[in-house]
């Protein structure tokens, strides 16, 4: 081989040393793997004078060989040849970690046909601390072109290339780790912000309405959803009760819930018709958000005399459990909020008598799953029936606890929110308030 003749004697040894020194400088100067390997191929060619060379790395599955750098090979040929650990000459070296010199590839059964003018081949492993990372494959159109001296030199260069590979991978891993840590911290900040917003949406105490017990419970997931419930004190001792579920997760959902809460609160102070209040809330959401962002809402006004006016905007119908055992669903209203402006919402009306329970909830309660089986509305009804006679707060807590226990260990897929209104006899109310 012409390059081998130039490498004889002291001049050849000096060229090898200079090449290896330059290779070391290369891996010190860059942590970009592609740049380093292409430079090392150039240096190898400078010393050996080969026509074709590839650096193949073992894939993550430890079965495939992937082209990391190439010299002289057309890309179309590399795509035709199936490269795998244990297959062909390169695959054999990748499997055993032992170099091979093939004087005449036409006589080598393991040689994978690819280069028409290739006659001899030298393949050495890329090894780092006993682990084979890949191979360096050099081919020549000359017969018996490679010597033991060439093998030793390519071994030394492959050792330097292995260090470059490990350095580049460690650098990439460190960058990913920093990026993942930055993303984790950003997610934590977002979750903290979302939890703060969501916490401010929830009442800090149960409201007092003579003759009634009213309690709400929210069991949050590890993520932030758009569940919220709210109480609004109105003239003449009336009380506004809102239970809503905003689409999406995270801070955007919490912000949209906060916007909906603020819109409803601002309008109920000036508009008596709750249908008109919901219509304005819908218009506000529809004109300020994208169509895929919407909210379901149940909003009711409780008159202490035992009357309830409400609007159900696409929300899970609340249950009204009568003292005589009848169960009613409150469905009057309209569709979800925020998808289309200028919609009309109808008002529903009902009464609440002594011993009756109103139970409003979000779909996190019924959608709580064990495997693929949801808790469902039937279990909600059964749970309420079993807990009938319990105070409102106990009823709300039992519902959330039962649904969570049904799910089993692990995080819930959605927040669970329950608001219970129970009408009691006057003497029960006074007894409950007595210190």
N, C-alpha and C positions, 0 to 999 in steps of 0.2 A: 504493500500500500504506500502511495507516495508520501503521505503524511508520516508514516512510520519511518521512512528513510530519513526525513528531516529531523526526526526525534532521536536518532542515534547519537550516542556520545554525550558529552557535557552540555552541548547546546540543547539537546532534547530534554535532558533532565532539568536544565534551567527553565525551559519553556513550560514544562509540567509544573514546576514550583511557582512560576509567575502566574500560571493559569489558576492554580489552586488558591494562591494568595488573592488574586482578583475575585475568585468565587467567594471567599470569605468576606471581602469588602462588600460584595454585592448583597449578601444576606444581612450584613450589618446596616447597609444603607437604606433598605426598603423592607417593609412588612407586607407589601402587596405580593401575594403568591404568584399571580400570573406574570408580573414584571420580573420577579426573581427567577422563576423557572425559565423564562424565555432568555434571560441574560445568561443563565448557566448553560443552556443549549448552545448559545453563541460561543461561549468559552470552550465548551467541549469540542465543537466543530473546529475552532481555531487550533486546537491541539491534535485532534484525531483526523480531521479532514474527511469525516463521513458524509454520505449523501442524504441519508435519511435518519431521523431520530425522533422518538416520542418519549414523553414522560407520562406514564399511566399510574393513576392512583386507585387504590382499592376503595370501593364505595362503602357507604355506611352499613350496607347489608352484608359486607365482607364476602360477597360473591361476584360482584361486577367489577370491571376495570374501566375507568373513565379517563379520557384524554385530558390531561392538564396542560400540556404544551407539546408542540410538534414542529418539526423542521423538515422541509422537503416533501412531506406527505400531502397530497391533495385531500381536501376535506371530504370530497365525495367517496374516496376510497376508505377513509376512516369510518365513515357511516355504514359502509357495506360489510365490514368485518365485525363479527360478533366477538367481543372481548369479555373474557370471564376468567375468574380465578380457577386454575386447574385445566384450562383449555388453551391449547397451543403452547408455543415456547414461552411467550410472556406469561401466560397463565400458570405454567409449570414453575417458573421462577417465583412468581407471586405466592404460590402455594408452599414451596419448599424453602424459599429464602436463599437458594444457592444459585450462583451465576452460571450461565451456559454460553459457550462459544460454539457456534455452528459453522464449520468451514464451508459446507455446501448445503444450502437450504433445500435443494432439489432432492437430497437424500435423507431429509429429516421428515419423518411421518407427522411430527407434531406441528410442523410449520403451517401457518394459516396463509393460504394464497391471498396475495394482495398486491404486492409490487412485482410487476412482470420482470424487471431487470435486477431484482435483488438476488444475490448469490451467497452472501455470508451474513451472519448475524451475531451480535454480542448483546446479551441481556444481563443486567446486574440488578439486584434488589435494592430498594430504598428501605433501609432499616434504621429504626430509632429505638434504642434500649431494648433490643431483642424483638421488637414488633415490626413486621413487614408493612410498610405504608403503600408500596407500589413497586414499579420497576422503571428502569431506563433501558430503552430498546434502541440499539444502533444497528443499521443495516447498510451494506455496501454492494455495489454491482460487481466487485472483484471476488474471486474465489479465495478462501482462506486469508481474508483481509485482516483479521484481528489476532493479536498475540496475547500472551499472558501479561506482558507489560501494559497493553491496552486495557485489559481487564482490571489490573491493579489500579491504574490511573482512573478508570471510570468508577471503580469502587470508591476511591477517595472522593471523587466529585459527587457521587451519589450520597455519600455520608454528609457532605456539606448541604446538598439539596434536601436531605431529610431534616436537617436542623432548620432550614428555611421553611419547610412545610409545617413543622411543629410550631415555629415562631409565628407564622402567619395564622395558623389555626388558633393558637392561644390568644393572639391579638384580636382576631375576629370574635372569639368567645368572650374576651374581656369587654369588647365594644357592645356585644349583645347583652352582656350582663349589666353594663352601665345603662344601656337603653331600657332594659327591662326594669331595672331599679328606678329609673326616672319615670317610666310609665306607671310603676307600682305606686310611687309617691304621688304622682299626679292623680291616679285613681283614688288614693286615700284622701287627698285633698278634696276631690270631687265628692266622694262619699260623705266626708265630714260636712261639706257645704250642704249637700242634699239632705243629710240627717237633720242639720240645723234648721233648714227651711221647713222640712216635714214636721219637725217637733213644734215649730211655731204655728203650724196650721192646726194643731190639735188643741182642744180645750184643756186647761190645767185643772179644771174641777167640773163636777156634775152640776147642771143647772137646778135651781129650786123652783118648782111650779107646784103650788098647793094641790094636794090630791093625786100627785103623780110621783113615780120614781123614774128617773131618766139616767142612763149610764151608757158610756161608750168605751170600747176596747179596741186598740190597734196593736196587732202583733206584726212587727216589721220583719222583712227578710234581711239577708245579708246585703242585698242590693237595695237601692232606693226606688220605690215605685211612686205612683201618683195617687195613692189612697189618701183620703182625708175625710174627717167629719167635723161638723161645726154646729154651734148653737148661736142664735142671734136673738137677743132680747128685743121685743117689739112692744108697741103701745098696748095698753089695756091688759097687761099681763100675758099677752100672747108670746109664744116662743117659736122661732124659726129653727128647723132641724134639717141639716144638709148631710148627705152621705154621697161621696163622689169617688170615681175611679178614672184617672187620666191615663191615656195610652202612653206606652213607652216606659223607660227606666231612667234612673240617674237624675242628675241635676235638671235636665230639660223637663222631665215629667214633674219634678217638684216645683219648678218655676211656673209651669202651666197650671198646676193645682193651686198655687198661690195666687195666680192671676184670676182664676175662676172664683176662688173664695172672695178676693177683693171686689170683683165685679158684682157678685151677688150681694155682698154686704152693702155696697154703695147704692144699689138700686132698691133694696127692700126698705130703706129708710124713706124713700120718696114715692114709691109706687105700691099701691095696696094690692093690685091684682098680681098673684104669684105667677100666673101664666105670662103676663107681660114682663115680669122680672126675668123669667127663663128665656123668653124670646130675645131680650136685650143681651143676656149673657151669651146666648148662642151667636148672635150677630157679632159680638165683640171677639169671640174665639174664631169664628169663621173668617173674619177679615184680618186677623193678626197672625194666623198660623197656617201651616200647610194642611192640605186635606187629610193626610195620613195621621195628623195629630187631632185627637178628639177626646171627648170625655162623656162618661155616663153619669147621671145625677138623679138622685131622689131628693126633692126638696118639699118639706111640709111645714105648715103653720098649725101649731097646736093651740086651740082655744081651751082654756081651763074648764069651761063649762062642758067639755066632752066632745068637741067637734074638731075634725082634722080636715084641712084643705091641703091638697098636694098636687105635684106634677112629677111624673116619672119620665125622665128623658133618657130612654134606652137603657135604664138600669135594671139590675136583677129585681124583680118585683118583691117588695117587702111583704112579710106575712103579718096578718092581723089575726091573732088567736083570740077567739071569743071565750068568755067564761063558760058558755054552754057547750064548748067543744068544737064549734064551727071554725073553719080556717078560710080566710079570704086573702086574695093577692091584690095588691094595689098597683094596677097597670096603666091607669089613665095618664095621658101626657103626650108623648111624641118620640121622635127618634133621638139619636145621640147628638151631643152638642159639638159644633165646630166644623161639621162637614159641609153644610150649606147655609147661607144666610137667609134671612127673611122667612123663616119657618114659623108656623103657628103651633102653640102647645096648649092643649086643653087641660082644664083643672078637674081633678077628682075630689070627691067629698065623701066622708064617712064619719061615723061616730065611734067614740071609745068609752065603753062602760066600765064599771067597777069589775076588776078581775081580768080585764082584757090586756093582752100584750101586743105591742107593735114591735116587730123585729126587722130592722133594715140592715143590710150587709153588702159587702163587695164580693166579687166572684172568687177572690182568693180563698174564701171559706168553702164554697161548694167545689172548687177546682182542686182542692188539696187531694193529692193522689197517693194511693198505695199501689205501686207498680203502675198499671194503666187504668186502675179503677178509681174514679173520683169519689169524694165524700158525698157529694150530690145533695139535691134538695130534700129527698126522702129522709136522709139521715138528719138533716137540719130539723125537719118537722118532728121526727122521732125524739131527738134530743130535747126540743122545746117541750114536748108532751111529758117527758120524764121529769123535767125540771119545773113543771108548772107549779106555781105557788111560791117560787123562790123570788127574792128581791131582784130588781132589774140588773144590778151589777153582777150578782151571782149568775143570773141567766146568761149575760153577755160573756162572762168569763168561762162558763161551762161550754158554751158553743165553740169558742176559740180553742179551748183545751181539748175538746173531743176531736175536732178536725185535725189539730196538730198531732194528737196521739194516733189517729187513724193513719196519718202519713207515715209515721215511724221516724227513726233517726235520720239526721241529715237536714240540710236547709230546705225551707219551703220555696216553692216556685213563685209565690206572689204574697204580698201583704194580705193579712186577714183583718178586716174591720167589721165590727158589729156595734149597732146602736139599738138599745132596748128601751121602750117606753112602756111602763106598767101603770095602769090606773088602780089606785087603791082606795079603800074607804077612808073617810076623813080621820077616824080615830086611829087607823093604822099609820097615817102620815104623821099625826101629832106624836104618836108613840115613837116613831122612827127618829123624829127630830129632838125628842126629849133627851137631855144629857144624862 
